[in-house]
Amino acid sequence: MTPDGVEVVTTTAEARALPSPPLLILDSVTAFFDEQGFGTGPLAWERIGDGQSNITYRIQRSDQTYVLRRGPRPPLPPSTHDMVREARIQQLLHAEGVLVPRILAVCTDKSVLGVPFYVMSFVEGVVITDTVPPALESRGQREATSRAVVDALAQLHRVDVTKPDLSGLGRPEGYLERQVKRFSGLWETNTTRHLPEVHDLADWLEKNRPDSQGMSVVHGDYRMGNLLFSGSAPASVAGILDWEMATLGDPLADLGYLTATYSDPASAPTVMELTPVTREPGYWNRTQLVDRYAERTGFEMGPLPWYQVLALWKSAIFCEAIYTRWLQGERPGDEVFGPSLEAGVPHLLQQATRRMHDL
C-alpha cells in the first residue's frame, strides 16, 4: 500500500470500491497486454524505484519482461506527467540511436488505469548511487564510468533537432529566458517562507543570461541516478531514463545540472547529490567531466557557471515545493527528505550564490 492508498488490485470492481484509485489494476493491464500480444498467462509485478510522481513497474509475463510507466493518481496539473509525450520523445530518440528503451505500446484510453501509460522494453542494468557493481569497482572502471556519463550526454546533444519530427518537441529559441521566468513563478506559488536569495539570483540570471552556443534535446534531469549501467566491464551506459522534462533548448543546461548536482570531494554535499559514490577515488571530478564534454562537443565552457547557478536555483525551487507539501502533510511517510529541506533549500541557494561569483 502506498501512502495515498491501495497500490495494486486484481479487478476493476475492486478498484471502483476504493476511495482513491489504485496504481495498477491487474485484469485491465492483462487485457491490454492481450490486445498487444505481450505474452500469455498471469502477470507478476514489481515497482521500480521510489518515484512519487511518475511511477514505473517491472511486469513479468510468461518468460517476457516489460516495463510499464504511468503518471500519478488524478487530479493532475495541466501539462504535467504527459506520458504520451514522454513516450513519443523516446521513440524519436531511439530512432536516432540514443540509449533509450524501445517503446512497445502507448495507451491513451483512461478507462484502463485512469491515466495514460506506456509499455517499453526492459533494459538490463544497474543504477549507481551509493554502491558500485563489483565488476565496476576498480579505479579504471570508475574512470570509465565517468567517461560514459559524459559521452552519453554528448551523444544526446549531437542529435539533429532540425529534423521535422524532432523539431516539434519544443522551441529552443528563448529557452533560457523561459526557464528563469517559469521557475520564478513557481517559487511564489510553492513557498511559505521568505528567502530573498531566490529573487536576487533570478535577477542575476536574467541580467547575465549567456547566448546559447547551440540547440539540442535537453533531458532536463540528466544525472547518474537516471542512467542504467551495464553490470559488467567495460563500464557503459545501457539506458537513459526519465524523459518527463525533456524538450529542445540549450545543451549546456544539461551539463550545468549534471555538474552542479554531482558529488565531488572538493565541495560540500547538498540535498541534490543523489549519487555520493562519485566522491570516492577513481571517479572524475567536475572539472574532468567538463573537460571531456568540451572535447566531445567543441562548446566553449566559459559561461558554464551561469548554467550551474541556474541548476542550483531551479533545484532549490522545486525542493521548496516538496518541502511545502511535507509541511502541509501531503507527503506521509517522508521522514527524511522532506524535513531535510528546511535547511537544504537555503543551502542550495547559498551554493548558487557562491557559484555566481565564479563568473
Secondary structure, 3 states (H helix, E strand, C coil): CECCECCEECCHHHHHCCCCCCCEEHHHHHHHHHHHCCCCCCEEEEEECCCCCCEEEEEEECCEEEEEEECCCCCCCCCCCCHHHHHHHHHHHHHCCCCCCCEEEEECCHHHHCCCEEEEECCCCECCCCCCCHHHCCHHHHHHHHHHHHHHHHHHHCCCCCCHHHHCCCCCCCHHHHHHHHHHHHHHHHCCCCCCHHHHHHHHHHHCCCCCCCCEEECCCCCHHHEEECCCCCCCEEEECCCCCCEEECCHHHHHHHHHCCCCCCCCCCCCCCCHHHHCCCCCCHHHHHHHHHHHHCCCCCCHHHHHHHHHHHHHHHHHHHHHHHHCCCCCCCCCHHHHHHHHHHHHHHHHHHHHCCC
